[in-house]
Amino acid sequence: MPLVIAVDGSAASGKGTLAKRLGTYFGFAHLDSGSLYRLVALKLLRNGHHPGDEQNAEAAARTIDPADAQRYDLRADEIAEAASILAAFPRVRSALLHYQRAFAASPPGQAAGAVIDGRDIGTVVCPEATVKLFVDARLETRAHRRWLELEHSGRSVLEQVVLADIRSRDERDRARAAAPLRPAPDARLLDTSELDIDAAFAAALALVKPGVEEALGTRHRG
């Protein structure tokens, strides 16, 4: 079984950037599981359906092409909001679960391992992951980071609006019945509130590297 680093965390905590850098560092394949939910949202909205339509959301989840996960339009605000809504549906999560587990079991490019980031990777998707990391930061810090991203991309929005949006997403993620956002009992916790991305990566690497190296050593001895 390939090695798996599960990176979970709240919106705008930095988990996606950290997961991508960890993948590059170890030479592991990286999957942003959130992109799968955004693909479902994109397909649902383009077909004229509401993100609260569970039946059509499930149908969309079963027909997405993960190869489209790098589409530029997946980062649009309305796509992210719709994805947060439909991600609460158990049938949608079930439809995407097989792809995520298949990615972990057989990483693309014959990579020695996989880094998968999301909300329930260490608790539901890969509960036996080699190493689990849970990334979080203060709400106000995460909102400010997201606001800066939007400003730099040319989208003008009030920071208070961004704060309210992330607070709403937090509430949905943590309160949903299906795979609520929470750290796995054996996850390493990383608070990035006071860290820039380089310091956050150094801290993340220090938390996961021992476990990865131990697993690699065990594999080689075996």
Number of C-alpha atoms within 10 A of each C-alpha: 9 20 23 27 30 30 29 29 25 23 22 22 25 22 28 24 16 23 28 18 18 24 20 13 10 16 14 26 24 25 24 20 21 19 21 25 28 27 26 30 29 22 20 25 16 10 11 8 14 16 21 16 13 19 12 18 26 21 16 20 24 15 12 17 11 13 8 12 19 12 11 8 12 22 13 11 12 14 22 19 18 20 25 21 21 24 27 21 20 15 18 23 20 15 17 19 17 12 16 18 16 11 20 26 16 16 21 16 8 10 16 17 26 28 31 34 28 23 27 25 31 29 22 15 23 20 15 15 21 19 23 30 25 27 26 21 20 14 19 17 16 23 24 16 17 19 22 16 13 16 14 10 9 9 11 11 12 10 18 13 12 19 19 14 14 21 17 13 18 16 12 17 23 16 14 15 12 18 20 17 23 18 22 19 9 13 21 16 17 18 17 22 17 11 13 10 13 10 12 21 20 13 16 25 16 11 18 19 15 12 16 19 12 12 16 16 11 10 12 8 7 6
